[in-house]
Amino acid sequence: MAYLCKDCSYRGKTSGQGGQCPACGSFNITAQRVAAQNQEGPPLWHKIALVASWSLLLILILWKLIT
């Protein structure tokens, strides 16, 4: 939760004692909920590169064990 002072524009994660602004001491503070960001996975090319890297590593290990 984030706090915003309407008098001095303080923004922070904590408010002062009793709901006061830690910067100016005003009681004119609003609590704002931080919206969850759209969490998308990694791009497709990252996934392809990851699978290709692990496949190459596995092939090289098997090649070393066989020869």
C-alpha positions in Angstrom: 0.0 0.0 0.0 1.3 3.4 -0.9 0.6 6.7 0.9 0.2 10.1 -0.7 0.2 13.4 1.1 -2.1 16.0 -0.6 -0.3 18.9 1.1 3.4 18.2 0.3 3.1 15.4 -2.3 5.0 12.9 -0.1 4.8 9.4 -1.6 5.9 6.4 0.5 5.2 3.0 1.7 4.7 4.1 5.3 2.8 6.8 7.0 3.7 8.5 10.2 2.3 7.9 13.7 -1.4 8.3 13.8 -1.8 8.7 10.1 0.4 11.8 9.8 2.6 12.6 6.9 6.3 11.8 7.9 7.5 14.8 5.8 5.2 17.6 6.9 3.0 16.3 9.7 -0.2 16.9 7.9 -3.2 14.5 8.3 -4.3 15.0 4.7 -3.0 11.6 3.5 -4.7 9.1 1.2 -3.9 5.4 1.1 -3.6 4.0 -2.4 -3.4 0.4 -3.4 -0.7 -0.5 -5.9 -2.3 -2.2 -8.8 -0.7 -5.5 -9.8 1.2 -5.2 -13.1 0.3 -7.3 -16.0 2.7 -10.2 -15.5 3.4 -11.8 -18.8 5.9 -14.5 -19.2 9.1 -14.2 -21.2 8.9 -13.6 -24.9 8.7 -16.7 -27.2 12.3 -16.2 -28.4 13.6 -16.5 -24.8 11.8 -19.8 -24.4 13.2 -21.1 -27.7 16.7 -19.9 -26.8 16.4 -21.6 -23.4 15.3 -25.0 -24.9 18.0 -24.8 -27.5 20.7 -24.1 -25.0 19.7 -27.0 -22.7 19.4 -29.3 -25.7 22.9 -28.4 -26.9 24.3 -28.9 -23.4 22.6 -32.3 -23.2 23.9 -33.3 -26.6 27.5 -32.2 -25.7 27.4 -34.2 -22.4 26.1 -37.3 -24.1 28.7 -36.9 -26.8 31.4 -36.7 -24.2 30.1 -39.8 -22.4 29.9 -41.8 -25.6 33.3 -41.0 -27.0 
